[in-house]
């Protein structure tokens, strides 16, 4: 294997090849066909078009879709367009949304659900009053969605309303969970006090868990002591949620709590501890992460510990990863996880080792290991892997060529343009499409 060259490439994909007049004509005709579908297509045809627009990230026709939304009587078309706008957090559906919510007694349930989801996606403040009306009327068809939507559509006054609603009524658990979620999104002082009270009470575990998740979003220092206290709860799921809620907090007290949680007998707590240690890069956690990566009985904890070691990236952490990667008895899944962590830490330092192991696996026909390592390489952003991309592209195997194209798309190795040009017209359309993407077409 040749040593990797180390240099920075500046790459603009679209500069590979300016769009030709012929290609421009193809694009124009495609847009005309799309417009005709919006104007005259069935709900199924429009649904397929919307799916294509979403995948291709084309928004030129959004105004036409909004026009259709405002006048359509089709339940399926309204659902499709509102769903599309909600997924992209796009403006334009506000009028239809407010109309559907106000006249919900006469509208199809799915349209009202779509309207509530859209309001939630864009944080439509004008929808808050209608959402409160739904809760007050205890409309079981919509109250769960309405409670959640108030989190993004509501204000401090809505938080006060929600707290009062919980204290004076007895809604079902799914609604309570969504109200607690909404309080975490609104983040008012009254919401924080109420949520803290839930963690201190004898409330059901499911409510404590929801409250801790909400407090983690709010990240008010006033809640820190209560979150730390919840680490001693009898319910392991509450302990795991408390640990996750600490993500937004800093300080030695928090770090000590994270490290101590590696001794918890419940695997989800150890899993959360690994994630928390990674987020804070807690070097005191490295010995515990090493132990967990090597010996935890739950594979998911071992994998998360390996990721955390890579995130921390100090000499002891990297030494542990290198040992796990080179140890013959390490399971393939964990070996691949170690490879990813090493490549993320320094592809220049560890890329050669990973590529050598990858080729060895291929020679020994250990194809699952080969492909997991190749995929790890293909998803690594580094100028040091240009030679690897070239080797993948030169392979006769179509999967290898895809790995090479993934590397080029991620890193922009402009020196490989000529090779990619030959793949842009490959008879395998999936490969050709990816090659054209690499060329910025």
C-alpha positions as CSV (number, residue, x, y, z in Angstrom):
1,X,0.0,0.0,0.0
2,X,1.4,3.4,-1.0
3,X,1.7,6.0,1.8
4,X,-1.1,8.5,1.8
5,X,-0.6,12.0,0.4
6,X,-1.7,14.7,2.9
7,X,-2.9,17.9,1.4
8,X,-6.1,20.0,1.4
9,X,-8.3,20.1,-1.7
10,X,-10.7,22.9,-2.4
11,X,-13.6,21.5,-4.4
12,X,-16.8,22.8,-5.8
13,X,-18.8,20.0,-7.3
14,X,-20.8,22.2,-9.6
15,X,-17.6,23.5,-11.2
16,X,-16.8,20.1,-12.7
17,X,-19.0,20.6,-15.7
18,X,-21.3,23.6,-16.6
19,X,-24.8,22.7,-17.5
20,X,-25.2,22.4,-21.3
21,X,-28.1,23.8,-23.4
22,X,-29.3,20.2,-24.0
23,X,-29.3,19.5,-20.2
24,X,-31.1,22.8,-19.5
25,X,-33.8,21.7,-22.0
26,X,-34.2,18.4,-20.2
27,X,-34.6,20.1,-16.9
28,X,-37.2,22.5,-18.3
29,X,-39.2,19.7,-19.8
30,X,-39.1,17.8,-16.5
31,X,-40.4,20.8,-14.6
32,X,-43.2,21.2,-17.2
33,X,-44.2,17.6,-16.7
34,X,-44.2,18.1,-12.9
35,X,-46.3,21.2,-13.2
36,X,-48.8,19.3,-15.3
37,X,-49.0,16.7,-12.6
38,X,-49.8,19.4,-10.0
39,X,-52.5,20.8,-12.2
40,X,-54.1,17.7,-13.5
41,X,-52.8,14.6,-11.7
42,X,-54.6,12.2,-9.4
43,X,-53.8,12.0,-5.7
44,X,-51.6,9.0,-6.3
45,X,-49.6,10.8,-9.1
46,X,-49.3,13.9,-7.0
47,X,-48.1,11.8,-4.0
48,X,-45.4,10.2,-6.2
49,X,-44.3,13.6,-7.5
50,X,-44.1,15.1,-3.9
51,X,-41.9,12.1,-2.9
52,X,-39.6,12.8,-5.9
53,X,-39.4,16.5,-5.1
54,X,-38.5,15.8,-1.5
55,X,-35.7,13.4,-2.5
56,X,-34.3,15.7,-5.1
57,X,-34.7,18.8,-2.8
58,X,-36.5,20.7,-5.5
59,X,-38.6,23.6,-4.2
60,X,-39.3,25.6,-7.3
61,X,-42.8,24.3,-7.5
62,X,-43.7,25.0,-3.9
63,X,-45.9,28.0,-4.8
64,X,-48.0,25.8,-7.2
65,X,-48.4,23.2,-4.5
66,X,-49.6,25.8,-2.0
67,X,-52.1,27.1,-4.6
68,X,-53.4,23.6,-5.0
69,X,-53.6,23.1,-1.2
70,X,-55.7,26.2,-0.7
71,X,-58.3,25.1,-3.3
72,X,-58.3,21.3,-3.2
73,X,-61.3,19.3,-1.8
74,X,-59.3,16.1,-1.9
75,X,-58.4,14.7,1.5
76,X,-55.4,12.8,0.2
77,X,-54.0,15.7,-1.7
78,X,-54.3,18.0,1.3
79,X,-52.6,15.5,3.5
80,X,-49.8,15.0,1.0
81,X,-49.0,18.7,0.5
82,X,-49.3,19.5,4.2
83,X,-47.0,16.6,5.0
84,X,-44.5,17.8,2.4
85,X,-44.5,21.4,3.8
86,X,-44.2,20.1,7.4
87,X,-41.3,17.8,6.6
88,X,-39.4,20.8,5.0
89,X,-40.7,23.3,7.6
90,X,-41.9,25.4,4.7
91,X,-44.2,28.4,4.8
92,X,-47.3,28.6,2.7
93,X,-49.7,26.2,4.5
94,X,-50.8,28.5,7.3
95,X,-54.2,29.6,5.9
96,X,-55.3,26.1,5.1
97,X,-54.0,24.9,8.5
98,X,-56.0,27.4,10.5
99,X,-59.1,26.8,8.4
100,X,-58.9,23.0,8.9
101,X,-58.4,23.4,12.7
102,X,-61.2,25.9,13.1
103,X,-63.6,23.8,11.2
104,X,-62.4,20.5,12.4
105,X,-65.8,19.1,13.2
106,X,-66.6,19.1,9.5
107,X,-63.2,18.1,8.2
108,X,-61.6,14.7,7.7
109,X,-59.6,13.6,10.8
110,X,-56.5,13.0,8.7
111,X,-56.6,16.6,7.4
112,X,-56.9,18.0,10.9
113,X,-54.0,15.8,12.1
114,X,-52.0,17.0,9.1
115,X,-52.8,20.6,10.0
116,X,-51.8,20.2,13.6
117,X,-48.5,18.5,12.5
118,X,-47.8,21.3,10.1
119,X,-48.5,24.0,12.8
120,X,-46.1,22.2,15.1
121,X,-43.4,21.9,12.4
122,X,-43.3,25.6,11.7
123,X,-44.2,26.9,15.2
124,X,-47.4,28.6,14.0
125,X,-48.2,30.9,17.0
126,X,-51.7,31.7,15.6
127,X,-52.7,28.0,16.1
128,X,-52.2,28.1,19.8
129,X,-55.7,29.2,20.6
130,X,-57.2,26.3,18.5
131,X,-54.9,23.8,20.2
132,X,-56.0,24.9,23.6
133,X,-59.7,24.6,22.5
134,X,-59.0,21.0,21.5
135,X,-57.6,20.2,24.9
136,X,-60.4,22.0,26.7
137,X,-63.0,20.1,24.7
138,X,-61.1,16.8,25.4
139,X,-61.3,15.9,21.8
140,X,-59.7,12.4,22.0
141,X,-59.1,12.4,18.2
142,X,-56.6,15.2,18.4
143,X,-55.7,16.0,22.0
144,X,-52.4,14.1,22.0
145,X,-51.2,15.9,18.8
146,X,-52.5,19.2,20.1
147,X,-50.7,18.9,23.4
148,X,-47.3,18.2,21.7
149,X,-47.9,21.0,19.1
150,X,-48.3,23.6,21.9
151,X,-44.7,23.1,22.6
152,X,-43.6,24.8,19.4
153,X,-46.7,27.0,18.9
154,X,-47.1,28.2,22.5
155,X,-45.6,30.9,24.7
156,X,-45.2,31.4,28.5
157,X,-48.9,32.0,28.8
158,X,-49.5,28.6,27.2
159,X,-47.1,27.0,29.6
160,X,-49.1,28.4,32.5
161,X,-52.3,27.1,30.8
162,X,-50.8,23.6,30.5
163,X,-49.7,23.5,34.1
164,X,-53.1,24.6,35.2
165,X,-54.7,22.0,32.9
166,X,-52.6,19.2,34.5
167,X,-53.4,20.4,38.0
168,X,-57.2,20.7,37.5
169,X,-57.9,17.8,35.1
170,X,-57.1,14.1,34.8
171,X,-56.1,13.5,31.2
172,X,-54.8,10.1,30.0
173,X,-51.1,9.3,30.2
174,X,-50.4,9.9,26.5
175,X,-51.7,13.4,26.8
176,X,-49.8,14.1,30.0
177,X,-46.6,12.9,28.4
178,X,-47.1,15.2,25.4
179,X,-47.9,18.2,27.7
180,X,-44.7,17.6,29.7
181,X,-42.8,17.5,26.3
182,X,-44.5,20.8,25.4
183,X,-43.4,22.4,28.7
184,X,-39.9,21.4,27.9
185,X,-40.1,23.1,24.5
186,X,-41.7,26.3,25.9
187,X,-39.1,26.6,28.7
188,X,-40.8,29.1,31.0
189,X,-40.1,29.5,34.7
190,X,-43.5,28.1,35.6
191,X,-42.9,25.1,33.4
192,X,-39.5,24.5,35.1
193,X,-40.9,24.6,38.6
194,X,-43.7,22.2,37.7
195,X,-41.3,19.8,36.1
196,X,-38.9,19.9,39.1
197,X,-41.9,19.1,41.3
198,X,-42.6,16.0,39.2
199,X,-39.1,14.6,39.8
200,X,-39.5,15.1,43.5
201,X,-42.9,13.5,43.8
202,X,-44.2,10.0,43.9
203,X,-45.4,10.4,40.3
204,X,-45.4,7.4,37.9
205,X,-42.0,6.6,36.5
206,X,-43.2,7.4,33.0
207,X,-44.0,10.9,34.1
208,X,-40.7,11.4,35.9
209,X,-38.9,10.2,32.8
210,X,-40.8,12.7,30.6
211,X,-40.1,15.5,33.1
212,X,-36.4,14.7,33.2
213,X,-36.2,14.8,29.4
214,X,-38.0,18.2,29.4
215,X,-35.7,19.5,32.1
216,X,-32.7,18.4,30.0
217,X,-34.0,20.6,27.2
218,X,-34.6,23.6,29.5
219,X,-31.2,23.2,31.1
220,X,-32.0,25.6,34.0
221,X,-29.4,25.5,36.8
222,X,-32.3,25.4,39.3
223,X,-33.0,21.8,38.2
224,X,-29.5,20.4,38.4
225,X,-29.8,19.1,42.0
226,X,-33.0,17.3,41.3
227,X,-31.6,15.7,38.2
228,X,-28.6,14.5,40.1
229,X,-30.9,13.2,42.9
230,X,-32.9,11.2,40.2
231,X,-29.7,9.2,39.5
232,X,-30.5,7.4,42.7
233,X,-34.1,6.5,41.8
234,X,-35.1,2.9,42.2
235,X,-36.3,2.7,38.6
236,X,-33.4,2.1,36.2
237,X,-35.2,3.9,33.4
238,X,-35.5,7.0,35.5
239,X,-31.8,6.9,36.3
240,X,-31.0,6.6,32.6
241,X,-33.2,9.5,31.8
242,X,-31.6,11.6,34.5
243,X,-28.2,10.9,33.1
244,X,-29.3,11.9,29.6
245,X,-30.8,15.1,31.1
246,X,-27.3,16.1,32.3
247,X,-26.1,16.6,28.7
248,X,-26.6,20.3,28.9
249,X,-24.9,20.8,32.2
250,X,-21.2,21.3,33.0
251,X,-18.9,21.1,36.0
252,X,-17.0,18.6,38.1
253,X,-20.1,17.5,40.0
254,X,-21.8,16.5,36.7
255,X,-18.6,14.7,35.5
256,X,-18.3,12.8,38.7
257,X,-22.0,11.7,38.4
258,X,-21.4,10.5,34.8
259,X,-18.3,8.5,35.7
260,X,-20.1,6.9,38.7
261,X,-22.9,5.8,36.4
262,X,-20.6,3.3,34.6
263,X,-21.1,1.0,37.7
264,X,-24.8,0.9,37.3
265,X,-26.2,-2.6,36.8
266,X,-28.7,-1.5,34.2
267,X,-27.2,-1.4,30.7
268,X,-29.2,1.7,29.5
269,X,-27.6,3.7,32.3
270,X,-24.1,2.6,31.2
271,X,-25.1,3.4,27.6
272,X,-26.2,6.9,28.6
273,X,-23.0,7.3,30.6
274,X,-20.9,6.5,27.6
275,X,-22.8,9.1,25.5
276,X,-22.4,11.7,28.2
277,X,-18.7,11.1,28.6
278,X,-18.3,11.5,24.9
279,X,-20.2,14.7,24.7
280,X,-18.1,16.2,27.5
281,X,-14.8,14.5,26.5
282,X,-14.4,13.4,30.2
283,X,-10.8,12.0,30.4
284,X,-11.5,10.6,33.8
285,X,-14.0,8.3,32.1
286,X,-11.4,6.7,29.8
287,X,-10.5,3.8,32.2
288,X,-14.2,3.0,32.6
289,X,-14.8,3.2,28.9
290,X,-11.8,0.9,28.3
291,X,-13.3,-1.6,30.7
292,X,-16.8,-1.3,29.1
293,X,-15.4,-1.5,25.5
294,X,-13.5,-4.7,26.3
295,X,-15.8,-6.5,28.7
296,X,-19.4,-5.2,28.9
297,X,-21.9,-8.0,28.5
298,X,-24.1,-5.8,26.2
299,X,-22.7,-5.2,22.7
300,X,-24.5,-1.8,22.4
301,X,-22.6,-0.6,25.5
302,X,-19.3,-1.8,24.1
303,X,-20.0,0.0,20.8
304,X,-21.0,3.2,22.5
305,X,-17.9,3.0,24.7
306,X,-15.7,2.6,21.6
307,X,-17.3,5.7,20.0
308,X,-16.8,7.6,23.2
309,X,-13.1,6.7,23.3
310,X,-12.8,8.1,19.8
311,X,-14.5,11.3,20.8
312,X,-12.3,11.8,23.8
313,X,-9.2,10.9,21.7
314,X,-6.5,11.3,24.3
315,X,-3.4,8.9,24.1
316,X,-4.9,6.3,26.4
317,X,-8.2,6.3,24.5
318,X,-6.5,5.9,21.1
319,X,-4.2,3.2,22.5
320,X,-7.3,1.2,23.6
321,X,-8.9,1.6,20.2
322,X,-5.8,0.5,18.4
323,X,-5.6,-2.6,20.7
324,X,-9.2,-3.5,20.1
325,X,-8.8,-3.1,16.4
326,X,-5.7,-5.2,16.1
327,X,-6.7,-7.9,18.5
328,X,-7.7,-11.0,16.5
329,X,-10.3,-12.1,19.0
330,X,-12.2,-8.8,18.8
331,X,-15.6,-9.4,17.2
332,X,-16.0,-8.0,13.6
333,X,-18.7,-5.6,14.6
334,X,-16.6,-4.1,17.4
335,X,-13.5,-4.1,15.2
336,X,-15.4,-2.1,12.7
337,X,-16.6,0.3,15.4
338,X,-13.0,0.8,16.5
339,X,-11.9,1.4,12.9
340,X,-14.5,4.1,12.5
341,X,-13.4,5.8,15.7
342,X,-9.7,5.6,14.7
343,X,-10.4,7.0,11.2
344,X,-12.5,9.8,12.8
345,X,-9.6,10.6,15.2
346,X,-6.9,10.7,12.5
347,X,-7.3,9.0,9.1
348,X,-3.8,10.2,8.3
349,X,-2.4,8.2,11.3
350,X,-4.6,5.2,11.2
351,X,-5.9,5.0,7.6
352,X,-3.0,2.7,6.5
353,X,-3.8,0.2,9.3
354,X,-7.5,0.1,8.5
355,X,-6.9,-0.3,4.7
356,X,-4.4,-3.0,5.3
357,X,-6.9,-4.9,7.5
358,X,-9.6,-4.3,4.9
359,X,-7.4,-5.9,2.1
360,X,-6.4,-8.7,4.4
361,X,-10.1,-9.5,5.1
362,X,-10.8,-9.5,1.4
363,X,-7.9,-11.8,0.6
364,X,-9.1,-14.2,3.4
365,X,-12.6,-14.0,2.0
366,X,-14.0,-12.5,5.2
367,X,-16.4,-10.4,3.2
368,X,-18.7,-9.1,6.0
369,X,-15.6,-7.7,7.7
370,X,-14.2,-6.4,4.4
371,X,-17.4,-4.5,3.6
372,X,-17.9,-3.1,7.1
373,X,-14.4,-1.7,7.0
374,X,-14.8,-0.4,3.5
375,X,-18.0,1.3,4.4
376,X,-16.2,2.9,7.4
377,X,-13.5,4.2,5.0
378,X,-16.1,5.4,2.5
379,X,-17.8,7.5,5.2
380,X,-14.6,9.3,6.4
381,X,-13.9,12.9,5.5
382,X,-10.1,13.2,5.0
383,X,-7.7,14.2,2.2
384,X,-5.6,11.2,3.3
385,X,-8.0,8.7,1.7
386,X,-7.7,9.9,-1.9
387,X,-5.6,6.9,-2.9
388,X,-8.2,4.6,-1.3
389,X,-10.9,6.3,-3.4
390,X,-8.8,5.7,-6.6
391,X,-8.4,2.0,-5.7
392,X,-12.1,1.6,-5.1
393,X,-13.0,3.2,-8.4
394,X,-10.5,1.0,-10.3
395,X,-12.0,-2.2,-8.9
396,X,-14.2,-4.4,-11.1
397,X,-16.7,-4.7,-8.3
398,X,-19.7,-2.4,-8.4
399,X,-19.9,-2.2,-4.6
400,X,-16.3,-1.1,-4.4
401,X,-17.0,1.6,-7.1
402,X,-19.8,2.9,-5.0
403,X,-17.5,3.1,-2.0
404,X,-15.1,5.2,-4.1
405,X,-17.9,7.5,-5.3
406,X,-19.0,8.0,-1.7
407,X,-15.5,9.1,-0.8
408,X,-15.4,11.5,-3.7
409,X,-18.8,13.0,-2.9
410,X,-17.7,13.5,0.7
411,X,-14.2,14.8,0.1
412,X,-14.2,16.2,-3.5
413,X,-11.1,14.6,-4.9
414,X,-10.9,16.6,-8.1
415,X,-8.0,14.6,-9.5
416,X,-10.4,11.7,-10.0
417,X,-12.7,13.6,-12.3
418,X,-11.7,11.7,-15.5
419,X,-12.3,8.3,-13.9
420,X,-15.7,9.5,-12.6
421,X,-16.7,10.8,-16.1
422,X,-16.4,7.2,-17.4
423,X,-18.9,6.0,-14.8
424,X,-21.4,8.8,-15.4
425,X,-22.8,6.8,-18.4
426,X,-22.4,3.3,-16.8
427,X,-25.1,0.9,-17.8
428,X,-25.9,0.5,-14.0
429,X,-28.1,3.5,-13.6
430,X,-27.7,3.6,-9.8
431,X,-23.9,3.8,-10.2
432,X,-24.2,6.3,-13.1
433,X,-26.5,8.5,-11.0
434,X,-24.1,8.6,-8.1
435,X,-21.2,9.4,-10.5
436,X,-23.2,12.3,-11.9
437,X,-23.8,13.5,-8.4
438,X,-20.0,13.4,-7.7
439,X,-19.6,15.5,-10.9
440,X,-22.1,18.1,-9.6
441,X,-24.7,17.3,-12.3
